[in-house]
Amino acid sequence: MPYHLVTTDRLPERLEGTFSPWAVAKGHSKILLRGFLGGDDGRPPRVFDVLFQDVSRIALADRYDGLSLSDAGPAALRAEELRTGRSWPRSRLFRVSARDPFDFVVAGYVFWAEVLVHANDPSPLMRESPPPGAVKDGRVFRLRADW
């Protein structure tokens, strides 16, 4: 099944699982957070990937019990721009934790999907076109910063 890109203006309120920074790619300035849910019963865990693209700045912990994605809003982005002396006009400041407001990614896009790969396999979201059958229900969600 080929994948379907679902463009949305809403972030998921919470993604269950244990998430960690997983991969970085220089092309398109990407950072991937990977989450695992289940696996305690001997079966492979479900795998969730969250990909930030056109990344300008990151402040992340090494692990999150659940991921709470939210747009921090223009005031938070502006405060970070003033603090660093930089400007990111086509980006948003995405918070990743409801518990720690200082954990964030400044990026132009965020993608997320449940992926049908083994725990240590590369993410299909890191590719421009995920291969057929690599994404659950063939749906990859995307939010653009300019929305």
HELIX and SHEET records of a PDB file:
HELIX    1   1 PRO A   74  THR A   84  1                                  11    
HELIX    2   2 PRO A  124  MET A  126  5                                   3    
HELIX    3   3 LYS A  136  GLY A  138  5                                   3    
SHEET    1   A 7 HIS A   4  THR A   7  0                                        
SHEET    2   A 7 ARG A 139  ARG A 144  1                                        
SHEET    3   A 7 TYR A 109  VAL A 115 -1                                        
SHEET    4   A 7 ARG A  46  GLN A  53 -1                                        
SHEET    5   A 7 LYS A  30  LEU A  37 -1                                        
SHEET    6   A 7 LEU A  15  ALA A  25 -1                                        
SHEET    7   A 7 TYR A  64  LEU A  67 -1                                        
SHEET    1   B 4 ARG A  57  ALA A  59  0                                        
SHEET    2   B 4 PHE A 104  ALA A 107 -1                                        
SHEET    3   B 4 ARG A  92  ARG A  95 -1                                        
SHEET    4   B 4 SER A  70  ASP A  71 -1                                        
END                                                                             
